[in-house]
Amino acid sequence: MMRDSLLPAAVIFISALAIAGAILLRPTGFDRCLDIVSSDINRQAGSATLDPRDVEAQAARICAGNDAR
């Protein structure tokens, strides 16, 4: 009898964990901004080789509003 009630409880618990994980791993607006601005910087650079860390740092400054585009 006890075993019958544990299975649905375990399924509900695992489902709740999956939903919580999906919410926590969802990209934020800042992450989306970084992706868009980084790809724009790379596109504008043309064939120049850019350091990905410099591109991400510049994109972060733009997304944070600390640098003019």
N, C-alpha and C positions, 0 to 999 in steps of 0.2 A: 504494500500500500504506500509506504513512504517513497519507494523507488519510483512509483508512478508520478508523484508530484515533483520529484527532482528533475526529471527530463524537461518538462515545460519551463521550469524555472531556469535551468541551464541554457535553454534555447533563448529565452528572453534576455538573460544576462549577456550572452555572446552577441546577440543582435544589438543590444544597447552599446556594447563596447565598439562594435563595428561602426555604428552611427556616430559615436563620439569621436572615433578616430578620423572618420571622413570629415567631420566638421573642423577638427583641429588641423588637418592637413590641407584644407581648402586654401588656395592662394588668396592673399589679401589684395586690396587695391594697390598698395605700394609695390607688391611683387609683380602685379600686372604692369604697372607703370615702368618698373625696371626692365621688364622684358621688352616692352614697346620702345622705350627710349634707347636701350642698348642696341636693338636691331636697327633703329634709325641711325645711330652713330656709326655702326658698322657699314650700313648701306651708303652713307654719305662719304665715308672714307675711301670708297672705291677699292682700288687694288692695294692700298697701303696696308701694311701689317701693323695691327694695333695690339697692345698688351690687353688681354681680356680683363685683368684687374683694373687697369686704368679706365677702360670703357665702363665697367660696373661702378667704379667710384664716381665717375662723371655723371652717369645715369642716376645714381643715388642722390647726388647733389641737386640735380634738376628736379627729381621727384619730390625731394624735401623742400623745394622752393628756395634753395640757397644759391642758385646759379641761373643766370639768364640763358635761355635756349638759343 
